[in-house]
Amino acid sequence: MDALFAQIEIYLRSGWNIIITIGSFASAILIALGLIYWFSGFEEHKGRKMVIGGVILFIAMQWLAFNPPWQLFQF
């Protein structure tokens, strides 16, 4: 039974790492597109909002990467 729980934990941790990686790439793309929108003058307001959202997403992903749930909720 312990081996089963250990295997499930391995799968959940690898899934967590994939989610963190996707979130980090998404934040970088969001910031880049926001900067392009903002500085090209195409949609300045939307570009600023995209940059702010990308920075917030990046900060959240970094915090979650360094504080995963299995470290926060140990019983």
N, C-alpha and C positions, 0 to 999 in steps of 0.2 A: 504494500500500500504506500509506503514511503517513496518507493521508486516511481510510482505513478504520480504522486504529488510533485516530486522533483522534476519529472518530465514536463508536467503541466507548467510549472514555474519557469522552466527554460523557454517553453514556447511563448509564455506571456511576456517574459523579458525581451525576447527577440522581437515580438510584435511591438512592444513599447519603444524599442530602439528604432524600428522602422517608422513609427509615428513621429518620433522626434526628428528623424532625418527629413521626412517629408515636410514637416512644419518649418524646419530651418530653411529648406530650399524654397518653400512657398513665401516665407518672409523676405528672402533675398530677391525673389522675382517681383514681389509686390513693391518693395522699395525701389528697385530699378525701373519698373514701369511707372511708378509714381513720379520719380525724378524726371523721366522722359516727358510725361504729361505736363509736369509743373514747369520745367525750363523751356519746353518747346512753345509754350503758350497755347497749346491745344485745348486743354481743360485744366487751368491752374488750380481751381478749388478742389476738383476731384483728385488731382495729382498730390496736393498737400495732404488730403485725407488718406490717400493710399500710402504715402510715406509714413505718416503717423501710425496708421494701422499696422504697417509692416514692422515698424520699430517696436510697437507693443507686442506683436506676435513673436518677434525675435527675442525680446526680453522674457516673455512667458516660456518659450521653448528652452531657453538657456536655464531658466529657473527649474523647469521640470526635468531637464537633463541632469542637473546636479542634485536634485531632490526627488528621486523617483518615489512612487507611492509605497513600495515595499520598505523604504527607509522611514517614511513618515508615519506609517500605521503598523508598527510592530507590536504585536500583542504578546 
